[in-house]
Amino acid sequence: MRSKIDQAVVRPVQYWFDDGLTEIIIGAYFVLIAVLGIAEYSTPRGSALKTLAGLASVLVVVGGAWIASRVLRVLKVRFVFPRTGYVKYHRPQRSKQRRWVSSMVGAIISVTLGIAMTTLRPPTFSLPPVVEGLALALAMTYIAHFTGLYRFYALAVVSIVLGLVIAFSTPESLVGISYYFGAMGLTLLLLGLVFFVTYLRSSQAGEIQ
């Protein structure tokens, strides 16, 4: 069981994710990538819309993370800090239990990916969605390991499952990647909205916990 000292160290980190805004912003970012990717794929070659969608995709991928971080900060200032204050945290030391859980999740992800790529791979298998799913799953595992919030382990599993399902069902790489980002983005959006509504109902402006 985690000691009171460990809880006191980790709690400020968890506080940053209590409101669900991080998931909402990342989810919206992923959905935008998906929409632009599908638009680029579905428009006729040489059309102005295809060119515009391609340029927009590059801009979103290159500068989207920076813009998303700024939007997240603005939303935090508007909705979160007036209610529960601003907390600056230092990275906590990771316990052996959390390292063990992260290692197990990483092993499961690696084994699942290996099976899919060696024994189950059909001719129509598209690798990019699996790669994207694995990359995001590793990122979610790191967040879960760092914060102690187990919902990010669940998101890691969802990411791998979506990547595999889309890889087996969509042979076209660009479409597969777009479908993956769209599905994962909607998942993050819905989860973030649930946490955000719960947060707003459980806190009031001016309340410092």
PLY file of the C-alpha trace (Angstrom):
ply
format ascii 1.0
element vertex 209
property float x
property float y
property float z
element edge 208
property int vertex1
property int vertex2
end_header
0.00 0.00 0.00
1.27 3.44 -0.89
2.49 5.43 2.10
1.08 8.84 3.05
4.34 10.44 1.94
4.07 8.81 -1.50
0.46 9.94 -1.76
1.42 13.49 -0.85
4.09 13.51 -3.55
1.95 11.95 -6.29
-1.27 13.83 -5.56
-0.10 17.16 -7.12
0.76 15.23 -10.29
-2.64 13.54 -10.37
-4.28 16.91 -9.80
-3.23 18.04 -13.28
-5.35 15.24 -14.81
-8.38 15.45 -12.48
-10.40 17.71 -14.78
-10.08 15.67 -17.99
-8.98 18.68 -20.05
-5.76 17.00 -21.11
-7.69 14.11 -22.67
-10.12 16.55 -24.32
-7.33 18.59 -25.94
-5.37 15.55 -27.11
-8.57 13.92 -28.37
-9.55 17.01 -30.35
-6.03 17.19 -31.79
-6.23 13.55 -32.92
-9.68 14.04 -34.46
-8.39 17.03 -36.42
-5.49 14.93 -37.75
-7.98 12.22 -38.76
-10.31 14.64 -40.57
-7.45 16.20 -42.53
-6.04 12.77 -43.41
-9.36 11.48 -44.71
-9.93 14.73 -46.62
-6.54 14.42 -48.26
-7.15 10.79 -49.22
-10.72 11.20 -50.50
-10.26 14.31 -52.67
-9.19 13.99 -56.34
-5.49 14.06 -57.12
-4.32 17.51 -58.16
-7.30 19.33 -56.68
-6.87 22.48 -54.62
-8.67 20.88 -51.67
-6.23 17.96 -51.64
-3.28 20.33 -51.64
-4.86 22.43 -48.91
-5.58 19.36 -46.77
-1.99 18.17 -47.20
-0.54 21.52 -46.17
-2.91 21.77 -43.23
-1.90 18.28 -42.10
1.77 19.26 -42.09
1.03 22.43 -40.12
-1.11 20.55 -37.60
1.50 17.83 -37.08
4.38 20.33 -36.78
2.71 23.04 -34.70
-0.35 21.33 -33.31
1.27 20.14 -30.10
2.46 23.65 -29.26
-0.98 25.13 -29.95
-2.67 22.37 -27.97
-0.47 23.08 -24.94
-1.39 26.77 -25.10
-5.11 26.01 -25.42
-4.85 23.61 -22.47
-3.22 26.33 -20.39
-5.97 28.82 -21.28
-8.70 26.33 -20.32
-6.93 25.53 -17.05
-6.78 29.22 -16.19
-10.44 29.67 -17.10
-12.03 26.62 -15.48
-9.57 24.90 -13.11
-7.29 27.34 -11.30
-10.19 29.51 -10.00
-11.75 26.38 -8.48
-8.91 24.30 -7.10
-5.85 26.53 -7.49
-2.56 26.07 -9.27
-0.17 23.37 -8.08
3.43 23.09 -9.25
4.87 19.64 -8.77
8.18 17.84 -8.94
8.53 14.42 -10.50
7.98 11.77 -7.83
10.20 8.74 -7.42
8.56 5.69 -8.92
7.72 2.82 -6.61
8.65 -0.79 -7.35
4.97 -1.71 -7.66
4.36 0.92 -10.35
7.53 -0.12 -12.20
6.32 -3.73 -12.11
2.88 -2.82 -13.47
4.44 -0.73 -16.24
6.78 -3.56 -17.16
3.88 -6.02 -17.33
1.84 -3.70 -19.54
4.85 -3.17 -21.81
5.40 -6.93 -22.04
1.76 -7.57 -22.92
1.89 -4.89 -25.59
5.08 -6.32 -27.08
3.77 -9.90 -27.12
0.47 -8.82 -28.69
2.26 -6.86 -31.38
4.64 -9.75 -32.07
1.81 -12.23 -32.51
-0.07 -9.90 -34.81
2.95 -9.24 -37.03
4.23 -12.83 -37.27
1.44 -15.40 -37.01
-1.72 -13.47 -37.87
-0.58 -11.04 -40.55
-2.74 -11.34 -43.69
-1.86 -9.81 -47.08
-4.11 -6.82 -46.35
-2.43 -6.03 -43.03
-1.46 -2.34 -42.66
1.44 -1.77 -40.29
1.24 2.04 -39.62
-1.89 1.90 -37.39
-0.17 -0.74 -35.24
2.94 1.40 -34.94
0.86 4.44 -33.99
-1.13 2.36 -31.53
2.03 1.01 -29.92
3.66 4.44 -29.72
0.65 6.00 -28.01
0.26 2.98 -25.75
3.84 3.42 -24.55
3.16 7.11 -23.93
0.01 6.28 -21.97
1.91 3.66 -20.00
4.54 6.24 -19.09
1.85 8.69 -17.93
0.21 5.97 -15.84
3.59 4.99 -14.41
4.41 8.61 -13.63
1.05 9.62 -12.14
-0.29 6.40 -10.66
-3.57 6.91 -12.56
-4.60 3.49 -13.81
-7.05 4.80 -16.41
-4.04 5.52 -18.61
-3.12 1.83 -18.54
-6.63 1.14 -19.86
-6.10 3.74 -22.58
-2.85 2.01 -23.52
-4.73 -1.25 -24.03
-7.44 0.54 -26.04
-4.76 2.09 -28.24
-3.23 -1.29 -29.05
-6.62 -2.88 -29.74
-7.69 -0.07 -32.05
-4.37 -0.20 -33.89
-4.69 -3.94 -34.47
-8.35 -3.86 -35.50
-7.80 -1.04 -37.98
-4.60 -2.65 -39.30
-6.48 -5.86 -40.14
-9.50 -4.11 -41.63
-7.96 -1.18 -43.55
-5.10 -2.03 -45.95
-4.58 1.59 -47.07
-1.98 3.14 -44.76
-3.18 6.77 -44.85
-6.79 5.76 -44.25
-5.76 3.37 -41.50
-3.76 6.02 -39.67
-6.63 8.49 -40.03
-9.14 5.95 -38.70
-6.85 5.17 -35.79
-6.42 8.82 -34.81
-10.14 9.42 -35.24
-11.15 6.46 -33.09
-8.56 7.16 -30.41
-9.37 10.86 -30.48
-13.07 10.22 -29.93
-12.22 7.84 -27.08
-10.08 10.48 -25.39
-12.70 13.18 -25.99
-15.50 11.15 -24.43
-13.37 10.12 -21.45
-12.17 13.69 -20.95
-15.71 15.08 -21.11
-16.85 12.62 -18.44
-14.04 13.69 -16.11
-14.55 17.38 -16.93
-18.28 17.32 -16.17
-17.60 15.38 -12.97
-14.95 17.92 -12.01
-17.25 20.90 -12.59
-20.01 19.30 -10.53
-17.70 18.50 -7.63
-15.98 21.89 -7.41
-16.96 25.55 -7.31
-15.20 28.71 -8.37
-13.06 30.04 -5.55
-12.81 26.66 -3.83
-9.24 25.58 -3.03
-8.83 21.94 -2.10
0 1
1 2
2 3
3 4
4 5
5 6
6 7
7 8
8 9
9 10
10 11
11 12
12 13
13 14
14 15
15 16
16 17
17 18
18 19
19 20
20 21
21 22
22 23
23 24
24 25
25 26
26 27
27 28
28 29
29 30
30 31
31 32
32 33
33 34
34 35
35 36
36 37
37 38
38 39
39 40
40 41
41 42
42 43
43 44
44 45
45 46
46 47
47 48
48 49
49 50
50 51
51 52
52 53
53 54
54 55
55 56
56 57
57 58
58 59
59 60
60 61
61 62
62 63
63 64
64 65
65 66
66 67
67 68
68 69
69 70
70 71
71 72
72 73
73 74
74 75
75 76
76 77
77 78
78 79
79 80
80 81
81 82
82 83
83 84
84 85
85 86
86 87
87 88
88 89
89 90
90 91
91 92
92 93
93 94
94 95
95 96
96 97
97 98
98 99
99 100
100 101
101 102
102 103
103 104
104 105
105 106
106 107
107 108
108 109
109 110
110 111
111 112
112 113
113 114
114 115
115 116
116 117
117 118
118 119
119 120
120 121
121 122
122 123
123 124
124 125
125 126
126 127
127 128
128 129
129 130
130 131
131 132
132 133
133 134
134 135
135 136
136 137
137 138
138 139
139 140
140 141
141 142
142 143
143 144
144 145
145 146
146 147
147 148
148 149
149 150
150 151
151 152
152 153
153 154
154 155
155 156
156 157
157 158
158 159
159 160
160 161
161 162
162 163
163 164
164 165
165 166
166 167
167 168
168 169
169 170
170 171
171 172
172 173
173 174
174 175
175 176
176 177
177 178
178 179
179 180
180 181
181 182
182 183
183 184
184 185
185 186
186 187
187 188
188 189
189 190
190 191
191 192
192 193
193 194
194 195
195 196
196 197
197 198
198 199
199 200
200 201
201 202
202 203
203 204
204 205
205 206
206 207
207 208
